[in-house]
């Protein structure tokens, strides 16, 4: 028995060339798929109305304790819980129905916000209670991120994955800008407690969209291919594990699968290098104060620096049709990461604030391209039997990279300040945060170039030609046996059933 396939609507068919100038704007082709359209529409509601807690939690903690240390502790607790959830939920996503996991995770997140609302209206001032709620928030949100990433390739054909990921990123970054701004306006009007309630109610839209999905049981693991190098095929054949396999063994099997695939290793390494070396957001307050003449403790310059990057991301999302039809996904990942490093160097060298802002906006745009094709490669190249665990590793990189960057940039800037502080008046143009930002950008360029040179699978990777006749739709029940399909014509094979080894050779131009 094979997965059910249906003919997609005409509006969702892929073409190698845009039909009109409108095709250069937002690529909306995945919205012709009802399941994805419902989930995306619900995410629009949740991205704004479900992000108020990002402002409410740190504000409440600071109000209760009067200390930024408590805010930092909450961020650490949330990060640790999210990483643990990403790894664990990746294992579960490869064993059980993903729709069930998404329902449980979103309901758990909604209940967490409801609990925060209840303690707020009861006048709760207990820091341990808030930290426990933050931990549950990290656990449920990490599960949502990982399981959603593993679910999208079951709803959208491989040819539309770049467009689907760009639509999701557009909503996520747009919500990260509008949500906190709206929360700041609402806090003095409705209070912190009501913001938590808004988050809980907004999540009900996502719960409805997930409940409308068809069942998403695990697909049977692929057998090792008869031909090939053996390394990737062996990993693909063993990573799925059996039902009696322990979670720890399945986790290790997933990491072995990831480590054995050079393309996936290269993609994650490039993304980690770009985030760790080239994300200087921790230095924006110092840059605004000592370089661009901002007010002590903040000011318009600081706000503009933080807003420029997401503004560039959002602008690129509005023009996603210019690149989502491209097929050289690996080369685009490498080029976008190098371009990001160059824009970071420009930020460090900028003599005027407007030049730094322009560089950050350009950096946000190229990073949008990087994130779109990074996610697409991971989703399309990974077999369904291990997609949850690989997506969990990707979630750890996405969340952990900026956190590590904050630590490294902040520590390096503080160390340099001790050395260059006495020379600040004489060498202000080369001291302080400028050196750290420029060094981070150069490290990004050098590291990404080295990765692309050392692992040619990345720069050679070409996505398969879009399939115009069928789109994978999850089967209502798990298929017990994956047998050959007889017939005079070669059947269209869903992306989930393509061998990682043969797919790697074909997409790298070696098939």
C-alpha positions as CSV (number, residue, x, y, z in Angstrom):
1,X,0.0,0.0,0.0
2,X,1.4,3.4,-0.9
3,X,0.5,6.9,0.5
4,X,-2.5,8.4,-1.1
5,X,-1.9,11.0,-3.8
6,X,-4.1,13.6,-5.3
7,X,-3.9,16.0,-8.2
8,X,-3.2,19.5,-6.8
9,X,-5.2,22.5,-7.8
10,X,-4.1,24.3,-10.9
11,X,-3.1,27.4,-8.9
12,X,-0.5,25.3,-7.0
13,X,1.3,23.9,-9.9
14,X,5.0,24.8,-10.1
15,X,6.5,26.5,-13.1
16,X,10.1,27.1,-13.9
17,X,9.3,30.7,-14.8
18,X,7.0,33.3,-13.2
19,X,3.9,33.9,-15.2
20,X,3.6,37.6,-14.4
21,X,5.1,40.4,-12.3
22,X,2.9,39.3,-9.4
23,X,4.8,36.1,-9.2
24,X,7.8,38.0,-7.9
25,X,5.8,39.0,-4.7
26,X,4.8,36.6,-2.0
27,X,4.7,33.0,-3.3
28,X,1.3,31.8,-2.2
29,X,1.1,28.6,-4.2
30,X,1.1,26.3,-1.0
31,X,-2.1,28.1,0.2
32,X,-4.0,26.2,-2.5
33,X,-3.5,23.1,-0.3
34,X,-6.4,23.2,2.2
35,X,-4.5,21.6,5.2
36,X,-1.5,23.9,4.9
37,X,-3.8,26.9,4.3
38,X,-5.7,26.3,7.5
39,X,-2.5,25.9,9.5
40,X,-1.0,29.0,8.0
41,X,-4.1,31.1,8.6
42,X,-4.1,30.0,12.2
43,X,-0.4,30.8,12.5
44,X,-1.2,34.4,11.4
45,X,-3.5,34.8,14.3
46,X,-1.1,33.1,16.7
47,X,2.0,35.0,15.5
48,X,0.5,38.3,16.7
49,X,-2.1,37.4,19.3
50,X,0.0,34.5,20.6
51,X,3.3,36.3,21.2
52,X,2.3,38.7,24.0
53,X,3.9,36.5,26.6
54,X,7.3,37.4,25.1
55,X,6.7,40.8,26.7
56,X,4.5,39.8,29.6
57,X,6.8,37.2,31.2
58,X,10.0,39.3,31.5
59,X,7.9,42.4,32.5
60,X,6.2,40.5,35.3
61,X,9.4,39.0,36.5
62,X,11.2,42.3,36.6
63,X,8.1,43.9,38.3
64,X,8.1,41.3,41.0
65,X,11.8,41.1,41.7
66,X,13.2,44.4,40.4
67,X,16.2,42.4,39.1
68,X,17.3,41.6,35.5
69,X,19.0,38.5,36.9
70,X,15.6,36.9,37.3
71,X,14.7,37.7,33.7
72,X,18.0,36.1,32.6
73,X,17.3,33.1,34.8
74,X,13.9,32.7,33.1
75,X,15.5,32.8,29.7
76,X,18.0,30.1,30.7
77,X,15.2,27.9,32.0
78,X,13.2,28.3,28.9
79,X,16.2,27.6,26.7
80,X,17.1,24.4,28.5
81,X,13.5,23.2,28.4
82,X,13.2,24.0,24.7
83,X,16.3,22.1,23.8
84,X,15.3,19.0,25.8
85,X,11.8,19.1,24.2
86,X,13.3,19.5,20.7
87,X,15.4,16.3,21.1
88,X,12.7,14.3,22.9
89,X,9.8,15.3,20.7
90,X,11.9,14.5,17.6
91,X,12.1,10.9,18.8
92,X,8.3,10.8,19.5
93,X,7.5,12.4,16.1
94,X,9.1,9.4,14.4
95,X,7.1,6.9,16.4
96,X,3.6,8.3,16.8
97,X,0.9,10.3,15.0
98,X,2.2,13.8,14.5
99,X,-1.3,15.3,14.5
100,X,-1.8,13.9,18.0
101,X,1.6,15.4,19.1
102,X,0.7,18.8,17.6
103,X,-2.7,18.8,19.3
104,X,-1.1,17.9,22.7
105,X,1.7,20.5,22.4
106,X,-0.6,23.4,21.4
107,X,-3.2,22.5,24.1
108,X,-0.4,22.3,26.6
109,X,0.9,25.7,25.6
110,X,-2.6,27.2,25.8
111,X,-3.0,25.7,29.3
112,X,0.3,27.2,30.3
113,X,-0.8,30.6,29.2
114,X,-4.1,30.1,31.0
115,X,-2.2,29.2,34.2
116,X,-0.1,32.4,33.9
117,X,-3.3,34.4,33.4
118,X,-4.8,32.8,36.5
119,X,-1.8,33.5,38.7
120,X,-1.6,37.1,37.4
121,X,-5.2,37.9,38.3
122,X,-4.8,36.3,41.7
123,X,-1.9,38.7,42.4
124,X,0.7,35.9,42.2
125,X,4.2,37.1,43.0
126,X,6.0,33.8,43.3
127,X,9.1,33.6,41.2
128,X,9.4,29.7,41.5
129,X,5.8,29.5,40.1
130,X,6.7,31.8,37.2
131,X,9.8,29.8,36.5
132,X,7.9,26.5,36.4
133,X,5.4,28.0,34.0
134,X,8.3,29.3,31.8
135,X,9.7,25.7,31.8
136,X,6.4,24.3,30.6
137,X,6.3,27.0,28.0
138,X,9.7,26.0,26.7
139,X,8.8,22.3,26.7
140,X,5.6,22.8,24.7
141,X,7.0,25.3,22.3
142,X,10.0,23.2,21.6
143,X,7.6,20.3,20.8
144,X,5.6,22.6,18.5
145,X,8.6,23.8,16.5
146,X,10.1,20.3,16.0
147,X,6.8,18.5,15.2
148,X,5.6,21.2,12.8
149,X,8.9,21.1,10.9
150,X,8.5,17.3,10.5
151,X,4.8,17.7,9.5
152,X,5.0,20.2,6.7
153,X,6.7,17.8,4.2
154,X,3.7,15.4,4.7
155,X,1.3,18.2,3.7
156,X,3.2,20.0,0.9
157,X,4.9,18.5,-2.2
158,X,8.7,18.9,-2.3
159,X,8.5,21.4,-5.1
160,X,6.5,23.8,-2.9
161,X,8.5,23.4,0.3
162,X,10.6,26.6,-0.4
163,X,7.4,28.6,-0.8
164,X,5.8,27.0,2.2
165,X,8.8,27.7,4.4
166,X,9.0,31.3,3.2
167,X,5.3,31.8,4.1
168,X,5.9,30.4,7.6
169,X,9.0,32.6,8.1
170,X,7.1,35.7,6.9
171,X,4.4,35.1,9.5
172,X,6.9,34.3,12.3
173,X,9.1,37.4,11.7
174,X,6.1,39.7,11.1
175,X,4.6,38.5,14.4
176,X,7.9,39.0,16.2
177,X,7.7,42.7,15.3
178,X,4.0,43.4,15.5
179,X,3.2,41.2,18.6
180,X,5.6,42.9,21.1
181,X,4.7,46.4,19.7
182,X,1.0,45.7,20.3
183,X,1.7,44.2,23.7
184,X,3.6,47.3,24.7
185,X,0.5,49.4,23.8
186,X,-1.9,47.0,25.6
187,X,-0.1,46.5,28.9
188,X,-1.1,49.9,30.4
189,X,-4.6,49.4,29.1
190,X,-5.6,45.8,30.0
191,X,-2.7,44.7,32.3
192,X,-0.3,41.8,32.0
193,X,-2.8,39.1,33.0
194,X,-5.0,39.8,30.1
195,X,-2.1,39.4,27.7
196,X,-1.7,35.8,28.8
197,X,-5.4,35.3,28.2
198,X,-5.1,36.7,24.7
199,X,-2.2,34.2,24.0
200,X,-4.3,31.3,25.2
201,X,-7.3,32.2,23.1
202,X,-5.2,32.8,20.0
203,X,-3.8,29.3,20.3
204,X,-7.3,27.9,20.0
205,X,-7.2,28.8,16.3
206,X,-4.1,26.6,15.8
207,X,-5.7,23.8,17.8
208,X,-8.7,23.9,15.4
209,X,-6.5,23.9,12.4
210,X,-4.5,20.9,13.7
211,X,-7.7,19.0,14.6
212,X,-8.8,19.4,10.9
213,X,-5.6,17.7,9.6
214,X,-5.8,14.1,8.5
215,X,-4.0,11.5,10.6
216,X,-0.2,11.6,10.3
217,X,1.0,8.2,11.4
218,X,4.7,7.2,10.8
219,X,5.5,5.9,7.4
220,X,7.3,2.6,7.1
221,X,11.1,2.9,7.2
222,X,12.9,2.6,3.9
223,X,15.0,-0.6,3.4
224,X,18.7,-0.1,2.6
225,X,19.2,0.5,-1.2
226,X,20.7,-2.3,-3.3
227,X,23.3,0.0,-4.7
228,X,25.2,3.0,-3.4
229,X,28.0,3.9,-1.2
230,X,26.5,2.0,1.8
231,X,27.1,4.7,4.4
232,X,23.9,6.7,3.9
233,X,21.8,3.6,3.0
234,X,22.9,1.9,6.2
235,X,22.1,4.9,8.3
236,X,18.7,5.2,6.7
237,X,17.9,1.6,7.2
238,X,18.8,1.5,10.9
239,X,17.8,4.9,12.1
240,X,14.1,4.1,12.2
241,X,14.5,1.5,14.9
242,X,11.7,-0.7,16.1
243,X,8.9,-0.2,18.6
244,X,10.9,-1.9,21.3
245,X,13.9,0.3,20.8
246,X,14.6,2.7,23.7
247,X,14.3,6.4,23.3
248,X,18.0,6.8,23.9
249,X,18.9,4.3,21.2
250,X,16.5,5.9,18.7
251,X,18.0,9.4,19.5
252,X,21.5,8.1,19.0
253,X,20.4,6.4,15.7
254,X,19.0,9.7,14.5
255,X,22.2,11.5,15.3
256,X,24.2,8.8,13.5
257,X,21.9,9.2,10.5
258,X,22.6,13.0,10.6
259,X,26.3,12.6,11.0
260,X,26.5,10.1,8.1
261,X,24.9,12.5,5.6
262,X,27.4,15.0,4.4
263,X,24.8,17.4,2.9
264,X,22.8,17.7,6.2
265,X,26.1,18.1,8.2
266,X,27.1,20.9,5.8
267,X,23.7,22.7,6.0
268,X,23.6,22.7,9.8
269,X,27.3,23.7,10.0
270,X,26.8,26.7,7.7
271,X,23.7,27.8,9.6
272,X,25.5,27.4,13.0
273,X,28.5,29.4,11.7
274,X,26.3,32.2,10.5
275,X,24.3,32.4,13.7
276,X,27.2,32.0,16.2
277,X,29.9,34.2,14.5
278,X,27.6,36.6,12.7
279,X,24.7,37.5,15.0
280,X,25.9,40.7,16.9
281,X,22.6,41.6,18.5
282,X,24.1,41.5,22.0
283,X,26.4,44.4,21.0
284,X,23.6,46.7,19.6
285,X,23.2,48.7,22.9
286,X,26.9,49.4,23.1
287,X,27.2,50.1,19.4
288,X,24.3,52.6,19.7
289,X,25.7,54.3,22.8
290,X,29.4,54.6,22.0
291,X,29.5,54.6,18.2
292,X,26.3,56.3,17.1
293,X,25.7,58.6,20.0
294,X,22.7,57.1,21.6
295,X,21.4,57.8,25.0
296,X,22.7,55.9,28.0
297,X,20.5,52.9,28.7
298,X,18.8,52.9,25.3
299,X,17.3,55.3,22.9
300,X,16.1,55.5,19.3
301,X,19.4,54.3,17.9
302,X,19.2,51.0,19.9
303,X,15.6,50.4,18.9
304,X,16.4,51.1,15.2
305,X,19.3,48.6,15.3
306,X,17.1,45.9,16.7
307,X,14.3,46.6,14.2
308,X,16.4,46.8,11.1
309,X,17.1,43.0,10.8
310,X,13.5,41.8,11.1
311,X,12.5,44.5,8.8
312,X,14.8,43.2,6.1
313,X,13.6,39.6,6.7
314,X,10.0,40.8,6.3
315,X,10.8,42.7,3.1
316,X,12.4,39.6,1.6
317,X,9.3,37.6,2.5
318,X,7.1,39.9,0.5
319,X,9.3,39.2,-2.5
320,X,9.7,35.5,-2.0
321,X,8.5,34.7,-5.5
322,X,11.9,35.9,-6.8
323,X,13.7,32.9,-5.4
324,X,11.4,30.2,-4.2
325,X,11.3,28.6,-7.7
326,X,15.1,28.2,-7.8
327,X,16.5,24.6,-7.6
328,X,20.2,25.2,-6.6
329,X,19.2,25.1,-2.9
330,X,22.7,24.2,-1.7
331,X,24.5,27.0,-3.5
332,X,21.9,29.5,-2.3
333,X,22.5,28.5,1.3
334,X,26.2,29.0,1.0
335,X,26.0,32.2,-1.0
336,X,23.4,33.7,1.4
337,X,25.5,32.8,4.4
338,X,28.6,34.5,2.9
339,X,26.5,37.5,2.0
340,X,25.3,37.7,5.6
341,X,28.9,37.7,6.8
342,X,29.7,40.6,4.5
343,X,26.8,42.6,5.7
344,X,27.9,42.1,9.3
345,X,31.3,43.5,8.4
346,X,29.6,46.5,6.9
347,X,27.7,47.0,10.1
348,X,31.0,47.0,12.1
349,X,32.6,49.5,9.7
350,X,29.6,51.8,9.2
351,X,30.5,55.4,10.0
352,X,26.9,56.5,10.1
353,X,23.8,54.9,11.7
354,X,21.8,54.8,8.4
355,X,24.6,52.8,6.8
356,X,24.5,50.3,9.6
357,X,20.7,50.1,9.4
358,X,20.8,49.5,5.6
359,X,23.4,46.7,6.1
360,X,21.3,45.0,8.7
361,X,18.2,45.2,6.5
362,X,20.2,43.7,3.6
363,X,21.5,41.0,6.1
364,X,17.9,40.2,7.2
365,X,16.9,39.7,3.5
366,X,19.8,37.3,2.7
367,X,19.2,35.5,6.0
368,X,15.6,34.9,4.9
369,X,16.9,33.2,1.8
370,X,19.3,31.2,4.0
371,X,16.7,30.0,6.4
372,X,14.2,29.2,3.7
373,X,16.5,26.8,1.8
374,X,18.2,25.5,4.9
375,X,14.8,24.2,6.2
376,X,13.8,23.0,2.7
377,X,16.9,20.9,2.3
378,X,16.6,19.3,5.7
379,X,12.9,18.5,5.2
380,X,13.1,17.2,1.6
381,X,16.4,15.3,1.9
382,X,15.5,13.5,5.1
383,X,13.5,10.3,5.1
384,X,10.2,10.4,7.1
385,X,11.4,7.7,9.5
386,X,14.1,10.0,11.0
387,X,12.6,13.4,10.0
388,X,11.5,14.2,13.6
389,X,14.9,13.6,15.1
390,X,16.7,15.6,12.4
391,X,14.2,18.4,12.8
392,X,14.9,18.3,16.6
393,X,18.6,18.8,15.9
394,X,17.8,21.7,13.6
395,X,15.6,23.3,16.3
396,X,18.5,23.1,18.7
397,X,20.8,24.9,16.2
398,X,18.1,27.5,15.5
399,X,17.6,28.3,19.2
400,X,21.0,27.7,20.5
401,X,23.0,29.5,17.8
402,X,21.8,33.1,18.8
403,X,22.2,32.2,22.5
404,X,25.8,31.2,22.0
405,X,26.4,34.3,19.9
406,X,25.2,36.5,22.7
407,X,27.7,34.9,25.1
408,X,30.6,35.0,22.7
409,X,30.0,38.5,21.4
410,X,29.4,40.0,24.9
411,X,32.5,38.3,26.4
412,X,34.7,39.3,23.5
413,X,33.5,42.9,23.6
414,X,34.1,43.1,27.3
415,X,37.6,41.7,27.0
416,X,38.5,44.1,24.2
417,X,37.1,47.0,26.2
418,X,39.6,46.3,28.9
419,X,42.4,46.5,26.3
420,X,41.2,49.3,24.1
421,X,39.3,51.4,26.7
422,X,42.3,53.7,27.5
423,X,42.8,54.2,23.7
424,X,39.1,54.8,23.0
425,X,39.5,58.5,22.2
426,X,42.5,57.9,19.9
427,X,41.3,54.7,18.2
428,X,37.5,54.9,18.6
429,X,36.9,53.9,15.0
430,X,38.6,50.5,15.6
431,X,37.8,49.8,19.2
432,X,34.9,48.4,21.2
433,X,32.1,46.5,19.5
434,X,33.4,47.4,16.0
435,X,36.3,44.9,16.2
436,X,34.1,42.1,17.5
437,X,31.4,42.7,14.9
438,X,33.8,42.8,12.0
439,X,35.7,39.8,13.3
440,X,32.4,37.8,13.5
441,X,31.5,38.7,10.0
442,X,34.9,37.7,8.6
443,X,34.8,34.4,10.5
444,X,31.4,33.7,9.0
445,X,32.7,34.3,5.5
446,X,35.8,32.2,6.0
447,X,34.0,29.4,7.8
448,X,31.2,29.1,5.3
449,X,33.6,29.2,2.4
450,X,35.7,26.4,4.0
451,X,32.6,24.3,4.5
452,X,31.4,24.7,1.0
453,X,34.8,23.8,-0.3
454,X,35.3,20.8,1.9
455,X,31.9,19.4,1.4
456,X,31.0,19.7,-2.3
457,X,27.7,18.0,-1.8
458,X,26.4,21.4,-0.5
459,X,27.3,23.5,-3.5
460,X,26.3,20.7,-6.0
461,X,22.9,20.0,-4.4
462,X,20.0,20.6,-6.8
463,X,16.4,20.0,-5.8
464,X,14.6,17.6,-8.0
465,X,12.3,18.9,-10.6
466,X,8.8,19.7,-9.2
467,X,6.2,17.0,-9.7
468,X,3.1,18.5,-11.4
469,X,0.8,15.5,-11.3
470,X,0.7,14.4,-7.7
471,X,1.2,15.7,-4.2
472,X,1.8,13.6,-1.1
473,X,-1.0,13.4,1.3
474,X,-0.8,11.3,4.5
475,X,-2.5,8.0,4.5
476,X,-5.3,7.5,6.9
477,X,-3.6,4.4,8.4
478,X,0.1,3.4,8.5
479,X,1.1,1.3,5.5
480,X,2.1,-2.2,6.8
481,X,4.3,-3.1,3.9
482,X,6.2,-1.1,1.3
483,X,6.2,-3.3,-1.8
484,X,7.0,-2.7,-5.5
485,X,4.3,-1.1,-7.7
486,X,3.7,-3.0,-10.9
487,X,2.6,-1.3,-14.1
488,X,3.7,-0.2,-17.5
489,X,4.5,3.4,-16.3
490,X,6.9,4.4,-13.6
491,X,4.9,5.6,-10.6
492,X,5.5,8.9,-9.0
493,X,7.3,8.3,-5.7
494,X,6.4,10.6,-2.8
495,X,9.3,12.5,-1.3
496,X,9.0,10.6,2.0
497,X,9.8,7.4,0.2
498,X,12.9,8.5,-1.6
499,X,16.1,6.8,-0.4
500,X,18.5,9.3,1.2
501,X,21.4,7.7,-0.6
502,X,19.9,7.8,-4.1
503,X,18.4,11.3,-3.5
504,X,21.8,12.6,-2.4
505,X,23.5,11.3,-5.5
506,X,20.8,12.6,-7.8
507,X,20.5,16.0,-6.3
508,X,24.3,16.5,-6.2
509,X,24.4,15.7,-9.9
510,X,26.0,12.3,-9.6
511,X,22.9,10.2,-10.4
